[in-house]
Amino acid sequence: MINTNVIELMKKNGFSDKQIARIEEASITDHLSLEITIIQLSKRFVILSVIFFLLLILSIVAPILNEDKNPLQITCIMIVPLFFLMKLLGLDLCFKARRVVRDMEE
């Protein structure tokens, strides 16, 4: 698939111009086509989402098992940074890449 078609699909699925530029730069650095880079990014979605949900469950269960006096407060303190971690892991980018791959297959 031509890079312009992949870029159009990326824009259609919510990638910003800055994200597209970074992914293009990474594909050039790795000597891969843009299509292959997107496919690799989409494959990371499953692993990253499993890690995120395991951390989420751990942050809910750990204070309860630790028998804290106020487990809800500790749980909230632990969960809020997880949502920032989700962004740092690039879970949203992987999800968008997964949609792009699905559109490329059609």
DSSP file (Angstrom, degrees, kcal/mol; ACC not computed):
  #  RESIDUE AA STRUCTURE BP1 BP2  ACC     N-H-->O    O-->H-N    N-H-->O    O-->H-N    TCO  KAPPA ALPHA  PHI   PSI    X-CA   Y-CA   Z-CA
    1    1 A M              0   0    0      0, 0.0    34,-0.2     0, 0.0     2,-0.1   0.000 360.0 360.0 360.0 141.1    0.0    0.0    0.0
    2    2 A I    >>  -     0   0    0      1,-0.1     4,-1.8    32,-0.1     3,-0.6  -0.418 360.0-120.9 -72.6 145.0    1.3    3.5   -0.8
    3    3 A N  H 3> S+     0   0    0      1,-0.2     4,-2.8     2,-0.2     5,-0.2   0.839 111.5  58.6 -56.8 -35.6    2.3    5.7    2.1
    4    4 A T  H 3> S+     0   0    0      1,-0.2     4,-2.3     2,-0.2    -1,-0.2   0.890 105.9  49.0 -64.3 -36.9   -0.2    8.4    1.1
    5    5 A N  H <> S+     0   0    0     -3,-0.6     4,-2.1     2,-0.2    -1,-0.2   0.906 112.1  48.2 -66.5 -40.2   -3.0    5.8    1.5
    6    6 A V  H  X S+     0   0    0     -4,-1.8     4,-2.3     2,-0.2    -2,-0.2   0.909 111.2  50.7 -65.3 -41.4   -1.7    4.7    4.9
    7    7 A I  H  X S+     0   0    0     -4,-2.8     4,-2.5     2,-0.2    -2,-0.2   0.898 108.8  51.5 -64.1 -40.6   -1.5    8.3    6.0
    8    8 A E  H  X S+     0   0    0     -4,-2.3     4,-2.3     1,-0.2    -1,-0.2   0.917 110.9  48.1 -61.3 -42.9   -5.0    9.0    4.9
    9    9 A L  H  X S+     0   0    0     -4,-2.1     4,-1.6     2,-0.2    -2,-0.2   0.877 110.4  52.4 -64.5 -37.1   -6.2    6.0    6.9
   10   10 A M  H  <>S+     0   0    0     -4,-2.3     5,-2.5     2,-0.2    -2,-0.2   0.925 110.7  46.3 -65.1 -44.0   -4.2    7.2    9.9
   11   11 A K  H ><5S+     0   0    0     -4,-2.5     3,-1.3     1,-0.2    -2,-0.2   0.890 110.3  54.3 -64.1 -38.4   -5.8   10.7    9.7
   12   12 A K  H 3<5S+     0   0    0     -4,-2.3    -1,-0.2     1,-0.3    -2,-0.2   0.835 108.0  50.4 -63.2 -32.9   -9.2    9.1    9.3
   13   13 A N  T 3<5S-     0   0    0     -4,-1.6    -1,-0.3    -5,-0.1    -2,-0.2   0.253 128.1 -91.0 -95.3  12.4   -8.7    7.0   12.5
   14   14 A G  T < 5S+     0   0    0     -3,-1.3     2,-0.2     1,-0.3    -3,-0.2   0.565  70.8 148.7  99.9   9.3   -7.6   10.0   14.6
   15   15 A F      < -     0   0    0     -5,-2.5    -1,-0.3    -6,-0.1     2,-0.1  -0.570  41.3-132.4 -73.7 138.3   -3.9   10.3   14.4
   16   16 A S     >  -     0   0    0     -2,-0.2     4,-2.4     1,-0.1     5,-0.2  -0.433  23.3-108.5 -82.4 165.9   -2.6   13.8   14.7
   17   17 A D  H  > S+     0   0    0      1,-0.2     4,-2.4     2,-0.2     5,-0.1   0.872 120.9  53.1 -62.0 -36.6    0.0   15.2   12.2
   18   18 A K  H  > S+     0   0    0      2,-0.2     4,-2.2     1,-0.2    -1,-0.2   0.909 109.3  47.9 -65.8 -42.2    2.6   15.1   14.9
   19   19 A Q  H  > S+     0   0    0      2,-0.2     4,-2.3     1,-0.2    -2,-0.2   0.907 111.7  50.3 -64.8 -41.4    1.9   11.4   15.6
   20   20 A I  H  X S+     0   0    0     -4,-2.4     4,-2.6     1,-0.2    -2,-0.2   0.918 109.8  50.6 -62.8 -43.2    2.0   10.6   11.9
   21   21 A A  H  X S+     0   0    0     -4,-2.4     4,-2.3     1,-0.2    -1,-0.2   0.903 111.0  48.6 -62.0 -41.4    5.4   12.4   11.6
   22   22 A R  H  X S+     0   0    0     -4,-2.2     4,-2.3     2,-0.2    -1,-0.2   0.894 112.2  47.9 -66.5 -39.4    6.9   10.5   14.5
   23   23 A I  H  X S+     0   0    0     -4,-2.3     4,-2.3     2,-0.2    -2,-0.2   0.900 111.8  50.0 -68.9 -39.6    5.7    7.2   13.1
   24   24 A E  H  X S+     0   0    0     -4,-2.6     4,-2.0     2,-0.2    -2,-0.2   0.915 110.9  50.0 -61.6 -42.2    7.0    8.0    9.7
   25   25 A E  H  X S+     0   0    0     -4,-2.3     4,-2.4     1,-0.2    -2,-0.2   0.900 110.6  49.5 -63.1 -41.2   10.4    9.0   11.3
   26   26 A A  H  X S+     0   0    0     -4,-2.3     4,-2.3     1,-0.2    -1,-0.2   0.880 109.3  51.8 -65.8 -37.8   10.5    5.7   13.2
   27   27 A S  H  <>S+     0   0    0     -4,-2.3     5,-2.9     2,-0.2     4,-0.3   0.873 111.2  47.3 -68.4 -35.0    9.7    3.7   10.1
   28   28 A I  H ><5S+     0   0    0     -4,-2.0     3,-0.9     3,-0.2    -2,-0.2   0.912 111.7  50.8 -69.3 -42.3   12.6    5.4    8.2
   29   29 A T  H 3<5S+     0   0    0     -4,-2.4    -2,-0.2     1,-0.2    -1,-0.2   0.893 114.3  43.4 -61.3 -40.5   14.9    4.8   11.1
   30   30 A D  T 3<5S-     0   0    0     -4,-2.3    -1,-0.2    -5,-0.1    -2,-0.2   0.432 110.6-122.5 -85.9   0.8   14.0    1.1   11.3
   31   31 A H  T < 5 +     0   0    0     -3,-0.9     2,-0.3    -4,-0.3    -3,-0.2   0.889  69.8 127.6  58.1  42.3   14.2    0.8    7.5
   32   32 A L      < -     0   0    0     -5,-2.9    -1,-0.2    -6,-0.1    -2,-0.1  -0.843  64.5-102.2-121.9 160.4   10.6   -0.4    7.3
   33   33 A S     >  -     0   0    0     -2,-0.3     4,-2.0     1,-0.1     5,-0.2  -0.426  33.4-113.9 -75.9 160.4    7.6    0.7    5.3
   34   34 A L  H  > S+     0   0    0      1,-0.2     4,-2.2     2,-0.2     5,-0.2   0.863 116.6  56.9 -62.0 -36.1    5.0    2.8    7.1
   35   35 A E  H  > S+     0   0    0    -34,-0.2     4,-2.1     1,-0.2    -1,-0.2   0.915 107.4  46.4 -62.7 -44.6    2.5   -0.1    6.7
   36   36 A I  H  > S+     0   0    0      2,-0.2     4,-2.5     1,-0.2    -1,-0.2   0.879 110.3  54.0 -67.1 -37.8    4.7   -2.6    8.5
   37   37 A T  H  X S+     0   0    0     -4,-2.0     4,-2.2     2,-0.2    -1,-0.2   0.910 109.3  47.9 -62.5 -42.1    5.4    0.0   11.3
   38   38 A I  H  X S+     0   0    0     -4,-2.2     4,-2.3     2,-0.2    -2,-0.2   0.898 110.5  51.9 -65.3 -40.3    1.7    0.4   11.8
   39   39 A I  H  X S+     0   0    0     -4,-2.1     4,-1.6     2,-0.2    -2,-0.2   0.917 110.4  48.3 -62.9 -42.8    1.2   -3.3   11.9
   40   40 A Q  H  X S+     0   0    0     -4,-2.5     4,-0.9     1,-0.2    -1,-0.2   0.901 111.2  50.8 -63.6 -40.3    3.9   -3.7   14.5
   41   41 A L  H >< S+     0   0    0     -4,-2.2     3,-0.5     1,-0.2     4,-0.4   0.883 108.4  52.0 -64.5 -38.3    2.3   -0.9   16.6
   42   42 A S  H >< S+     0   0    0     -4,-2.3     3,-1.0     1,-0.2     4,-0.4   0.817 102.5  59.6 -69.6 -29.2   -1.1   -2.6   16.4
   43   43 A K  H 3X S+     0   0    0     -4,-1.6     4,-0.6     1,-0.2     3,-0.4   0.762  97.1  61.5 -69.8 -23.6    0.3   -5.9   17.6
   44   44 A R  H <X S+     0   0    0     -4,-0.9     4,-2.7    -3,-0.5     5,-0.3   0.671  83.9  81.7 -74.2 -16.1    1.5   -4.2   20.8
   45   45 A F  H <> S+     0   0    0     -3,-1.0     4,-2.6    -4,-0.4     5,-0.2   0.905  89.6  48.9 -58.4 -45.3   -2.1   -3.3   21.7
   46   46 A V  H  > S+     0   0    0     -3,-0.4     4,-2.1    -4,-0.4    -1,-0.2   0.933 114.1  44.8 -63.2 -47.2   -2.9   -6.7   23.2
   47   47 A I  H  X S+     0   0    0     -4,-0.6     4,-2.3     1,-0.2    -1,-0.2   0.934 115.9  46.3 -63.8 -46.6    0.2   -6.8   25.4
   48   48 A L  H  X S+     0   0    0     -4,-2.7     4,-2.5     1,-0.2    -1,-0.2   0.875 111.6  51.0 -67.0 -37.0   -0.1   -3.3   26.6
   49   49 A S  H  X S+     0   0    0     -4,-2.6     4,-2.5    -5,-0.3    -1,-0.2   0.885 109.9  50.3 -69.0 -36.2   -3.8   -3.6   27.4
   50   50 A V  H  X S+     0   0    0     -4,-2.1     4,-2.3    -5,-0.2    -2,-0.2   0.930 111.9  48.0 -64.3 -44.5   -3.2   -6.8   29.4
   51   51 A I  H  X S+     0   0    0     -4,-2.3     4,-2.3     1,-0.2    -2,-0.2   0.927 112.4  49.5 -60.2 -45.2   -0.4   -5.0   31.4
   52   52 A F  H  X S+     0   0    0     -4,-2.5     4,-2.1     1,-0.2    -2,-0.2   0.928 112.5  45.8 -62.3 -46.1   -2.7   -2.0   32.0
   53   53 A F  H  X S+     0   0    0     -4,-2.5     4,-2.5     2,-0.2    -1,-0.2   0.852 110.9  53.1 -69.9 -33.0   -5.6   -4.1   33.2
   54   54 A L  H  X S+     0   0    0     -4,-2.3     4,-2.5     2,-0.2    -1,-0.2   0.913 110.9  47.3 -65.2 -41.0   -3.4   -6.2   35.4
   55   55 A L  H  X S+     0   0    0     -4,-2.3     4,-2.3     2,-0.2    -2,-0.2   0.879 111.3  52.1 -65.2 -37.0   -2.0   -3.1   37.0
   56   56 A L  H  X S+     0   0    0     -4,-2.1     4,-1.1     2,-0.2    -2,-0.2   0.931 111.5  45.3 -64.2 -46.2   -5.6   -1.7   37.4
   57   57 A I  H  X S+     0   0    0     -4,-2.5     4,-2.8     1,-0.2     3,-0.4   0.908 112.5  52.1 -63.7 -42.1   -6.7   -4.9   39.1
   58   58 A L  H  X S+     0   0    0     -4,-2.5     4,-2.7     1,-0.2    -1,-0.2   0.891 106.2  53.5 -61.7 -39.7   -3.7   -4.9   41.3
   59   59 A S  H  < S+     0   0    0     -4,-2.3    -1,-0.2     1,-0.2    -2,-0.2   0.756 114.5  42.3 -69.3 -22.6   -4.3   -1.3   42.4
   60   60 A I  H  X S+     0   0    0     -4,-1.1     4,-0.7    -3,-0.4    -2,-0.2   0.868 120.9  38.9 -86.3 -41.5   -7.8   -2.2   43.5
   61   61 A V  H  X S+     0   0    0     -4,-2.8     4,-2.6     1,-0.2     5,-0.3   0.853 103.4  67.8 -80.2 -36.0   -7.0   -5.5   45.2
   62   62 A A  H  X S+     0   0    0     -4,-2.7     4,-1.9    -5,-0.3    -1,-0.2   0.901 100.9  45.8 -57.6 -48.4   -3.7   -4.6   46.9
   63   63 A P  H  4>S+     0   0    0      0, 0.0     5,-1.7     0, 0.0     4,-0.3   0.865 113.8  50.7 -64.6 -32.2   -5.1   -2.1   49.4
   64   64 A I  H ><5S+     0   0    0     -4,-0.7     3,-1.1     1,-0.2    -2,-0.2   0.930 112.8  44.6 -69.5 -44.2   -8.0   -4.5   50.3
   65   65 A L  H 3<5S+     0   0    0     -4,-2.6    -1,-0.2     1,-0.3    -3,-0.2   0.790 108.2  58.6 -69.2 -27.0   -5.6   -7.4   50.9
   66   66 A N  T 3<5S-     0   0    0     -4,-1.9    -1,-0.3    -5,-0.3    -2,-0.2   0.549 107.1-130.8 -78.2  -7.0   -3.3   -5.2   52.8
   67   67 A E  T < 5 +     0   0    0     -3,-1.1    -3,-0.2    -4,-0.3    -2,-0.1   0.891  37.6 179.8  57.3  46.1   -6.2   -4.5   55.2
   68   68 A D      < -     0   0    0     -5,-1.7    -1,-0.1     1,-0.1    -2,-0.0  -0.359  36.9-122.2 -68.9 157.2   -5.8   -0.7   55.2
   69   69 A K  S    S+     0   0    0      1,-0.3    -1,-0.1     2,-0.1    -2,-0.0   0.837 108.4  26.1 -70.6 -31.7   -8.2    1.3   57.2
   70   70 A N     >  +     0   0    0      1,-0.1     4,-1.5     2,-0.0     3,-0.4  -0.672  68.5 166.8-131.4  78.8   -9.4    3.2   54.2
   71   71 A P  H  > S+     0   0    0      0, 0.0     4,-2.5     0, 0.0     5,-0.2   0.790  73.9  62.2 -66.9 -26.3   -8.8    1.1   51.1
   72   72 A L  H  > S+     0   0    0      2,-0.2     4,-2.3     1,-0.2     5,-0.2   0.914 103.6  48.1 -65.6 -41.7  -10.9    3.3   48.9
   73   73 A Q  H  > S+     0   0    0     -3,-0.4     4,-2.1     2,-0.2    -1,-0.2   0.928 113.8  46.2 -64.5 -45.3   -8.6    6.3   49.3
   74   74 A I  H  X S+     0   0    0     -4,-1.5     4,-1.8     1,-0.2    -1,-0.2   0.898 111.1  53.5 -63.9 -40.4   -5.5    4.3   48.6
   75   75 A T  H  X S+     0   0    0     -4,-2.5     4,-2.4     1,-0.2    -2,-0.2   0.922 109.1  48.2 -61.0 -44.6   -7.2    2.7   45.6
   76   76 A C  H  X S+     0   0    0     -4,-2.3     4,-1.9     1,-0.2    -1,-0.2   0.894 109.5  53.1 -63.4 -39.4   -8.0    6.1   44.2
   77   77 A I  H  < S+     0   0    0     -4,-2.1    -1,-0.2     1,-0.2    -2,-0.2   0.847 114.5  42.6 -64.1 -32.8   -4.5    7.3   44.8
   78   78 A M  H  X S+     0   0    0     -4,-1.8     4,-0.6   -19,-0.2    -2,-0.2   0.814 112.4  51.9 -83.3 -31.4   -3.2    4.3   42.9
   79   79 A I  H >X S+     0   0    0     -4,-2.4     4,-1.1     1,-0.2     3,-0.7   0.888  97.9  63.4 -76.3 -39.1   -5.7    4.4   40.0
   80   80 A V  H >X S+     0   0    0     -4,-1.9     4,-0.9     1,-0.3     3,-0.8   0.912 103.1  48.1 -56.7 -47.2   -5.3    8.0   38.9
   81   81 A P  H 3> S+     0   0    0      0, 0.0     4,-2.3     0, 0.0    -1,-0.3   0.792 101.4  67.7 -64.2 -23.6   -1.6    7.6   37.9
   82   82 A L  H <X S+     0   0    0     -3,-0.7     4,-2.2    -4,-0.6    -2,-0.2   0.861  95.2  54.5 -63.3 -33.9   -2.5    4.5   35.9
   83   83 A F  H <X S+     0   0    0     -4,-1.1     4,-1.2    -3,-0.8    -1,-0.2   0.837 108.9  47.8 -70.6 -30.4   -4.5    6.6   33.5
   84   84 A F  H  X S+     0   0    0     -4,-0.9     4,-2.2     2,-0.2    -2,-0.2   0.863 109.8  53.8 -71.6 -35.9   -1.4    8.7   32.9
   85   85 A L  H  X S+     0   0    0     -4,-2.3     4,-2.9     1,-0.2    -2,-0.2   0.873 101.8  59.1 -62.9 -37.2    0.6    5.5   32.5
   86   86 A M  H  X>S+     0   0    0     -4,-2.2     5,-1.9     1,-0.2     4,-0.7   0.912 108.1  45.1 -57.9 -42.8   -1.9    4.4   29.9
   87   87 A K  H ><5S+     0   0    0     -4,-1.2     3,-0.6     1,-0.2    -1,-0.2   0.900 112.6  51.0 -67.6 -40.9   -1.0    7.4   27.8
   88   88 A L  H 3<5S+     0   0    0     -4,-2.2    -2,-0.2     1,-0.2    -1,-0.2   0.868 105.9  55.0 -66.0 -35.8    2.7    6.9   28.4
   89   89 A L  H 3<5S-     0   0    0     -4,-2.9    -1,-0.2    -5,-0.1    -2,-0.2   0.720 110.9-124.1 -68.6 -19.3    2.4    3.3   27.3
   90   90 A G  T <X5 +     0   0    0     -4,-0.7     4,-2.4    -3,-0.6     5,-0.2   0.786  58.5 150.8  81.0  27.8    0.9    4.5   24.0
   91   91 A L  H  ><S+     0   0    0     -5,-1.9     4,-2.0     1,-0.2    -4,-0.1   0.868  71.4  51.9 -62.7 -35.9   -2.2    2.4   24.4
   92   92 A D  H  > S+     0   0    0     -6,-0.4     4,-2.3     2,-0.2    -1,-0.2   0.886 109.2  49.9 -68.4 -37.5   -4.3    4.9   22.5
   93   93 A L  H  > S+     0   0    0      2,-0.2     4,-2.7     1,-0.2    -2,-0.2   0.905 110.2  50.4 -65.6 -40.6   -1.8    4.9   19.6
   94   94 A C  H  X S+     0   0    0     -4,-2.4     4,-2.0     2,-0.2   -49,-0.2   0.886 110.0  50.6 -65.1 -37.5   -1.8    1.1   19.5
   95   95 A F  H  X S+     0   0    0     -4,-2.0     4,-1.7     2,-0.2    -2,-0.2   0.922 111.6  47.1 -66.1 -43.2   -5.6    1.1   19.4
   96   96 A K  H  X S+     0   0    0     -4,-2.3     4,-2.1     1,-0.2    -2,-0.2   0.904 111.0  52.3 -63.4 -40.6   -5.7    3.6   16.6
   97   97 A A  H  X S+     0   0    0     -4,-2.7     4,-2.4     1,-0.2   -55,-0.2   0.869 105.5  55.6 -63.2 -35.8   -3.1    1.6   14.7
   98   98 A R  H  X S+     0   0    0     -4,-2.0     4,-2.0     1,-0.2    -1,-0.2   0.895 107.7  48.4 -63.6 -39.4   -5.2   -1.5   15.1
   99   99 A R  H  X S+     0   0    0     -4,-1.7     4,-2.1     2,-0.2    -2,-0.2   0.877 109.8  52.7 -67.7 -36.8   -8.1    0.3   13.5
  100  100 A V  H  X S+     0   0    0     -4,-2.1     4,-2.2     2,-0.2    -2,-0.2   0.922 109.0  49.5 -63.7 -43.5   -5.8    1.4   10.6
  101  101 A V  H  X S+     0   0    0     -4,-2.4     4,-1.8     1,-0.2    -2,-0.2   0.906 109.4  52.0 -62.6 -41.3   -4.7   -2.2   10.0
  102  102 A R  H  X S+     0   0    0     -4,-2.0     4,-0.8     1,-0.2    -1,-0.2   0.906 111.0  47.6 -61.1 -41.1   -8.3   -3.3   10.0
  103  103 A D  H  < S+     0   0    0     -4,-2.1     3,-0.3     1,-0.2    -2,-0.2   0.845 108.6  54.8 -68.7 -33.3   -9.1   -0.6    7.4
  104  104 A M  H  < S+     0   0    0     -4,-2.2    -1,-0.2     1,-0.2    -2,-0.2   0.849 104.3  54.9 -67.7 -32.8   -6.1   -1.6    5.3
  105  105 A E  H  <        0   0    0     -4,-1.8    -1,-0.2     1,-0.2    -2,-0.2   0.755 360.0 360.0 -72.1 -23.5   -7.3   -5.2    5.2
  106  106 A E     <        0   0    0     -4,-0.8    -1,-0.2    -3,-0.3    -2,-0.2   0.482 360.0 360.0 -76.7 360.0  -10.7   -4.1    3.8
